[in-house]
């Protein structure tokens, strides 16, 4: 029988280890490339390494169609009313899609009614704002159902959109969302307001760098998060470039038949 020299065996192992390391790095780079993180234009999250680990066909939208100059500004949470932000949006005639936790809706029904009266799409952001990926399937379903029930009790409406806390998704979250008839709405641009130590110009630079047709922009209610300050500058810049601000429904051209009312 042929026997390899010990030094030759060690060389083979070194070469094999290097090959495995390079293969892993290539896969990692592929997984975190922009193309693998974004949905197909106006469609579902269906390509790339991450998609292969999310086996469901549930729609996950990071942006809308890239062929029209429309932007969907979305606002999350609502722990703080942020009337200056609402006044700014009204002054420009902009209606938004907002994602509100059920616990906030229960505590601030008048705020939710005011958003609905402005024509905002008040959508499901779970009940308690917990990160859902660590929960069981039953717990995730309860978060989704209770969150929607709290909103619908006030507005009488149910939009087919769900945004999980932190944008965290896995198979269980997608399965629960799909079973309840939701598209999962994430984002491809971010106002970065949840880091209060960031300079205002950094927030603006991030929005400007990622500005393109079909953007879904993440922002949050709250004066300390400086969303209003950022948008006071960013909105007129976008309008001058020919962009229009629309709801998620308008961006994705979703049929009104997909909505339900009480």
C-alpha positions, 0 to 999 in steps of 0.5 A: 500500500502506498504511504505518504510521507508525514511532511507531505500529509501536513502539506495536503492538510494545509492546502485543504485548509486554505481551500476551505477558508477561501471557499467560506470567505467567498460564500460570506462575501456573496451572502452580504453583497447588495444584490443578495439583500435586496428584493427583485424590483417590485417583487419577492426576496427570491435570490442569493445565499440568504434566500436559500435559507429562507425557504418560503415564497412569502413576499419580502420587499426592500424596495419598489419598482426601479423604473419610476421616481417614487419613494415610500417614506415609512415611519415606525413605532410612535412611542412619541407623537412627534407633532412637528414631523406630522406638521412637516409632512402635511405641509408637503401633502405627504402621506406615509405608511407607518408601522405601529406596535399594538401596545402603542396603539392601545396606549395612544388611540387618539394618536392612531386616529389622527394618523388614520385621519391624515390618510396614513396607512397604519400597519402592523409592527407586532404587539410588543415590539419584541425581536421575533426571531427568538420566539416560537411559531405560536408566540410569533403568530400571537404577536402578529395577531394581537398587534393587528387587533389593537390597530384595527380596533381603532381604525377599522382597517387592516393593511396587508403589510407587516414589519417585524421589529428590527427588520429581523426575519427567519423562516418562522417569521415569514411563515407566520406573516404569510399565514396571516396574509401579509407582505413583509415590508423592510427597507433599502434606505435609512434615516439612522435616527436611532443612533442619537450621537450621529451627526445630522449630516451623516444621516443626510449623507446616508439618505442621499447616497441610497436615493434611487427610484423605488426607495423604501425609507426607514425612519422613526417618530421622536424629536430626539431621533431628528427625523423632522430635522433630516426630512426638512432638508431631504424632502425638498431636495428629492422634490427638486429632483423629480421624486414623489413621496407615496405610500407603500400601497402606491409604490407597490401598486397593490390593489385595494381589494387586498385591504379589509375593513371592520 
